[in-house]
């Protein structure tokens, strides 16, 4: 990393978000975590500082699924920093309701990215990540609107996040801001019983994509945990399809 980057990681106090934050912290980036619980955020900052030897780690608090708090988080960042090099939209959950799925797993990413658009536009090579799930499910799963079951909501989440990447990449292209989906691979977290047993606590692919001159200009793509582009069906995932599918959730929010 030729110069110290400023990196904002939502959901950065645990799991995948914390692992991504750790990877950037070890490269001596300035890292800001976004979480909802002060005690948890303080513990995450202390742990990351200890593991990385990097003291330039801090946190912001708020509920990203709340539109007003989302704006307040962006304003709090703006009060401290004049630009943003990397935005990692990692906050999310296993949705128990359709509304929670829409608000946290879709709208929060869209809102925060646009709320921080001026700061991203000031960076030399700004990059936005949408953290998502298994590439195979995104490749073969249909895009539909029903969210009756947990399986429905999971597939809705994966496909609509991928469409969000297409939309944001198109919208932010005039500012030369790259937007990509990233599958982080297996990372230790408390999300599910089996993820608690995973030993991996880093996601180096995010750092590589955001810093490698051969990768950082790519936008509107899907990267796997090896920083390789996963080809998707352009007839299924494209900006026109994204506008149609996402407009009921984003334009009326």
Backbone torsions as a table, in degrees:
resi	resn	phi	psi	omega
1	UNK	NA	111.6	-172.5
2	UNK	-70.8	-31.2	176.9
3	UNK	-138.9	156.3	-175.0
4	UNK	-69.0	117.4	-179.1
5	UNK	-86.5	154.6	172.9
6	UNK	-105.8	122.8	-172.2
7	UNK	-127.3	126.6	176.5
8	UNK	-111.0	125.5	-176.0
9	UNK	-121.8	112.5	174.6
10	UNK	-80.2	149.6	-173.6
11	UNK	64.9	24.2	-172.2
12	UNK	-82.6	1.2	-177.6
13	UNK	-90.4	-3.1	179.4
14	UNK	-162.2	167.6	171.0
15	UNK	54.4	-136.1	-175.9
16	UNK	-60.9	-44.8	-179.9
17	UNK	-58.6	-43.5	179.2
18	UNK	-66.0	-37.3	178.7
19	UNK	-65.7	-39.9	177.2
20	UNK	-66.8	-43.1	177.9
21	UNK	-59.0	-40.5	179.3
22	UNK	-62.1	-41.7	-179.5
23	UNK	-62.9	-40.6	177.5
24	UNK	-72.5	-38.4	-179.5
25	UNK	-61.9	-38.4	179.9
26	UNK	-67.7	-18.0	174.5
27	UNK	-94.7	11.7	175.0
28	UNK	67.3	29.7	172.1
29	UNK	-75.7	157.9	167.9
30	UNK	-82.0	118.8	-172.1
31	UNK	-118.4	128.7	176.4
32	UNK	-117.7	122.3	178.0
33	UNK	-91.6	147.2	172.7
34	UNK	-118.5	125.6	178.6
35	UNK	-147.0	-178.0	-178.6
36	UNK	-111.8	-16.2	-174.9
37	UNK	-116.1	119.1	-174.8
38	UNK	-62.4	-44.0	-178.4
39	UNK	-62.9	-43.1	178.9
40	UNK	-65.4	-40.3	179.8
41	UNK	-65.4	-43.1	179.5
42	UNK	-62.3	-41.0	179.3
43	UNK	-66.1	-40.1	179.6
44	UNK	-64.7	-43.0	178.4
45	UNK	-60.9	-46.7	-179.3
46	UNK	-61.7	-41.5	-179.4
47	UNK	-66.7	-43.4	-179.7
48	UNK	-67.1	-38.5	176.8
49	UNK	-62.4	-42.0	-179.8
50	UNK	-66.2	-44.6	-175.6
51	UNK	-71.4	-32.1	-173.4
52	UNK	-102.1	-18.4	-173.1
53	UNK	70.8	14.8	-177.5
54	UNK	-107.9	118.8	-178.9
55	UNK	-88.9	-7.8	-176.9
56	UNK	-84.2	55.9	-179.6
57	UNK	-129.4	131.8	-177.6
58	UNK	-144.9	-174.9	-179.2
59	UNK	-145.7	158.6	171.7
60	UNK	-126.1	146.1	-177.4
61	UNK	-113.1	142.9	174.7
62	UNK	161.7	165.0	178.8
63	UNK	-97.8	105.7	-176.1
64	UNK	-65.5	-22.6	179.6
65	UNK	-76.5	-9.6	175.1
66	UNK	-96.9	120.7	-172.1
67	UNK	-58.8	-40.6	-179.1
68	UNK	-68.5	-43.9	179.0
69	UNK	-66.5	-33.1	176.0
70	UNK	-59.4	-44.5	177.6
71	UNK	-64.9	-38.4	-179.6
72	UNK	-66.3	-36.4	177.1
73	UNK	-64.1	-43.7	178.3
74	UNK	-63.2	-40.3	179.5
75	UNK	-65.9	-39.1	178.6
76	UNK	-64.5	-39.1	176.0
77	UNK	-63.7	-44.5	-176.9
78	UNK	-62.0	-30.8	179.3
79	UNK	-69.4	-19.4	-176.0
80	UNK	-109.7	-25.8	-173.9
81	UNK	-134.2	147.2	-177.7
82	UNK	-96.1	-9.1	176.4
83	UNK	-155.2	168.9	179.3
84	UNK	-137.2	122.2	-179.0
85	UNK	-84.0	-41.8	-175.5
86	UNK	-137.5	127.4	172.7
87	UNK	-114.3	121.8	179.1
88	UNK	-110.8	108.8	177.5
89	UNK	-87.6	88.3	-176.2
90	UNK	-110.7	-14.6	-179.0
91	UNK	-60.8	133.8	179.7
92	UNK	178.3	176.1	179.1
93	UNK	-154.8	176.1	171.1
94	UNK	-83.5	107.7	-168.2
95	UNK	-71.4	126.6	177.3
96	UNK	-89.6	-19.7	177.7
97	UNK	-136.2	159.1	177.9
98	UNK	-64.1	-40.8	-177.3
99	UNK	-65.5	-41.2	176.4
100	UNK	-61.9	-39.2	178.4
101	UNK	-60.9	-46.6	-179.1
102	UNK	-65.3	-46.6	-173.5
103	UNK	-70.9	-48.7	-174.5
104	UNK	-87.0	-43.3	-172.0
105	UNK	-88.6	-7.1	179.0
106	UNK	-130.9	-64.3	-174.5
107	UNK	-60.5	-40.8	-176.3
108	UNK	-59.2	-38.1	179.5
109	UNK	-67.8	-44.1	-179.6
110	UNK	-63.6	-47.2	-179.1
111	UNK	-60.9	-51.7	-174.4
112	UNK	-64.6	-40.0	179.3
113	UNK	-59.7	-45.1	179.5
114	UNK	-74.4	-32.9	176.7
115	UNK	-63.4	-29.7	-179.9
116	UNK	-102.2	9.4	-178.6
117	UNK	-55.9	-42.9	179.2
118	UNK	-60.6	-38.7	-179.6
119	UNK	-72.4	-37.7	176.2
120	UNK	-64.5	-39.1	-178.2
121	UNK	-65.2	-22.4	-179.2
122	UNK	-83.8	-12.7	-179.6
123	UNK	-79.8	154.8	-178.5
124	UNK	-72.4	-40.7	178.9
125	UNK	-137.9	72.8	-176.2
126	UNK	-72.8	144.2	-179.5
127	UNK	-138.5	134.7	176.0
128	UNK	-116.7	130.4	175.3
129	UNK	-111.0	138.1	166.0
130	UNK	-109.4	112.1	-178.3
131	UNK	-79.8	131.0	-173.1
132	UNK	-140.9	-168.0	-171.4
133	UNK	-110.1	-156.7	-169.8
134	UNK	-53.5	124.5	178.7
135	UNK	-58.5	-37.4	-177.5
136	UNK	-62.2	-42.5	179.2
137	UNK	-63.8	-37.5	179.8
138	UNK	-70.7	-34.9	179.2
139	UNK	-68.3	-46.7	-170.6
140	UNK	-98.1	-20.9	-176.9
141	UNK	-73.3	142.0	178.4
142	UNK	-76.4	154.3	173.6
143	UNK	-92.5	111.2	177.0
144	UNK	-141.3	169.4	-170.8
145	UNK	-101.4	-9.4	-177.7
146	UNK	-72.1	143.2	179.2
147	UNK	-136.2	45.6	-174.9
148	UNK	-75.7	-34.8	-176.6
149	UNK	-120.9	170.1	177.4
150	UNK	-61.2	-38.5	178.3
151	UNK	-64.2	-43.9	176.7
152	UNK	-57.1	-48.8	-176.8
153	UNK	-65.1	-35.9	177.8
154	UNK	-64.6	-43.4	179.8
155	UNK	-71.6	-35.7	175.2
156	UNK	-59.8	-46.0	-179.5
157	UNK	-57.7	-51.5	-175.6
158	UNK	-64.0	-45.6	-176.6
159	UNK	-73.1	-37.7	-178.7
160	UNK	-75.0	-31.1	172.9
161	UNK	-64.0	-39.0	180.0
162	UNK	-66.6	-39.7	174.9
163	UNK	-64.7	-35.0	178.1
164	UNK	-61.8	-36.4	176.5
165	UNK	-60.8	-45.2	177.8
166	UNK	-58.9	-44.2	-177.7
167	UNK	-66.4	-49.2	-178.2
168	UNK	-66.0	-38.4	177.8
169	UNK	-59.6	-40.8	178.2
170	UNK	-67.4	-45.3	-175.8
171	UNK	-69.3	-32.9	-175.7
172	UNK	-96.9	-2.6	-179.9
173	UNK	-56.9	-37.5	178.9
174	UNK	-59.8	-22.7	178.3
175	UNK	-97.2	6.4	-177.4
176	UNK	57.4	38.4	176.1
177	UNK	-98.1	121.7	179.8
178	UNK	-82.0	137.8	178.2
179	UNK	-130.9	124.2	-178.5
180	UNK	-142.9	154.1	171.2
181	UNK	-85.7	148.2	177.7
182	UNK	-137.8	124.1	170.3
183	UNK	-91.6	115.2	-171.9
184	UNK	-80.1	-8.8	-175.8
185	UNK	79.1	-168.4	-179.2
186	UNK	-74.2	122.0	-179.1
187	UNK	-134.7	140.1	179.2
188	UNK	-62.8	129.4	177.4
189	UNK	-160.2	171.3	176.5
190	UNK	-98.2	13.9	-174.7
191	UNK	-64.7	-44.2	-178.5
192	UNK	-137.4	158.0	-180.0
193	UNK	-54.4	-41.9	-176.6
194	UNK	-73.7	-26.6	179.7
195	UNK	-74.1	-17.7	177.9
196	UNK	-68.9	-22.6	-176.3
197	UNK	-92.0	-6.8	179.1
198	UNK	-71.3	138.6	-177.0
199	UNK	-94.0	-18.2	-177.1
200	UNK	-69.8	130.9	-179.3
201	UNK	-129.0	23.7	178.7
202	UNK	-140.0	156.2	176.1
203	UNK	-132.7	77.7	-176.6
204	UNK	-65.7	-18.8	-179.7
205	UNK	-59.4	-35.6	-178.8
206	UNK	-63.2	-44.2	178.7
207	UNK	-62.8	-44.0	-177.8
208	UNK	-61.7	-45.7	-178.4
209	UNK	-64.1	-39.6	-175.5
210	UNK	-78.7	-13.5	-174.8
211	UNK	-121.6	-23.9	-178.3
212	UNK	-71.4	121.5	-179.2
213	UNK	-56.6	-26.9	-180.0
214	UNK	-80.6	-12.8	-176.1
215	UNK	-115.9	-31.2	-168.7
216	UNK	-68.2	-15.7	177.5
217	UNK	-88.8	-9.8	179.5
218	UNK	-70.9	137.1	179.3
219	UNK	-143.4	149.4	179.6
220	UNK	76.6	24.8	-177.9
221	UNK	-117.7	174.0	178.9
222	UNK	-118.3	118.7	178.5
223	UNK	-104.3	144.6	173.5
224	UNK	-93.6	-174.7	-175.3
225	UNK	-73.8	-3.2	175.1
226	UNK	-102.9	9.3	-177.9
227	UNK	64.9	30.9	175.7
228	UNK	-103.7	140.8	177.9
229	UNK	-73.9	129.5	176.1
230	UNK	-96.3	116.6	-178.8
231	UNK	-69.8	133.8	177.5
232	UNK	-118.5	161.6	-180.0
233	UNK	-71.4	114.5	-177.9
234	UNK	-67.4	-21.3	176.4
235	UNK	-75.3	-27.1	-179.8
236	UNK	-88.3	-42.6	-177.7
237	UNK	-116.8	107.1	177.9
238	UNK	-156.5	167.6	-172.9
239	UNK	-66.5	-34.6	179.1
240	UNK	-67.6	-41.7	176.2
241	UNK	-64.6	-38.1	179.7
242	UNK	-63.2	-45.4	179.6
243	UNK	-59.4	-43.7	-178.6
244	UNK	-67.3	-47.0	-174.9
245	UNK	-72.6	-34.5	-173.4
246	UNK	-93.5	-16.8	-176.6
247	UNK	-56.8	-37.1	178.8
248	UNK	-63.9	-23.5	-176.4
249	UNK	-97.4	-33.9	-172.0
250	UNK	-97.5	-42.6	-175.1
251	UNK	-72.3	-25.0	-177.8
252	UNK	-101.1	2.9	-175.0
253	UNK	-73.1	NA	NA
